[in-house]
Amino acid sequence: MNLFRVPRVFERFQLLVFTGHMSPVDRHVTLSLATRDDAIFAVSYADWRTKRINKLLELYGVDWFAGKRVLELGSGLSDIGAFFADLGAEVVCLEGRQETVTFARLKHRDVPRLTIAQCDLEGDFSQYGRFDLIIHFGLLYHIREVDAHMARCFDLADEVVLESVVCDSTDPERILYVPEPAQVAEQSLHGVGSRPSPFYVERLAAERGFAADRHFTADLNHKNMYIYDWPHRNDESHGDWRKRRFWRFHRGAAESSMSEPRAIEAAA
């Protein structure tokens, strides 16, 4: 059956039937999710969130989260934070845009141990205290002041799981700056994003005493859109959103990996 040929009047009838028994808030949330496909409402985000949650469960297990304090930065609809709050963690989700925060709070209003707040993550967020884990997905490349931002993260937790677009460079000093449309819900609040090299990110971690575990693996890939297991060509490209890396940073003896580009190539 070709759903695109279904008359609009029937689509409307279906929505009314399927949502008619819901509370007004649940109906609003459901209809918003069903009718929007822009930015963070795109279907690709659902696949992405599922794979990221699976990776966190692989790294920490199910039972680890109970009683832990978790901070999710750039949380979007806060689905990931809500998942771990449901597992027993005390979770704070910080998101830059108030419209997104409002929708996320409506969507997850019945999830216990979950706080969702608006915060410009280019600035200070230390007022929320220390955490056992920071979840940092899809945010870093929308931040201009990468060094200051990551310093705040490493000061607030001993575990940071980070995913980001990066540029294809093995230079630990290389970072590119790119314009981003501030009016788009998933882009930089201030109109400028960054594309650091993977070794730039690892250098910042090492300088703060964090070791890096690389997870540049195909299980995180989404079709040919977002790729984690790509080999370095050292051409400073980033493929718009395509070239990404995923790390677990943990406080301890930070091994120097900045001079080992072959390690990334081997993992790809």
Protein Blocks (a to p, Z undefined) as FASTA:
>chain_A
ZZklpcfklmmmmmmmmmmmpcfklmmmmmmmmmgcghjlpmklmmmmmmmmmmmmmmno
mmlmgopacddehklnommmmmmmmnopacddddfblklmmmmmmmmmmpghiacddddf
kbccklnopafbdcdehklmmpfblmlmmmmmmmmpcbdcddddddddfbfkbccddddd
fkbmkbcfklpacdddfklmmmmmmmnopacdddddfklpgcjlbcckbccehlopahlm
mpccdddddedddddfklmmmlmmmmZZ
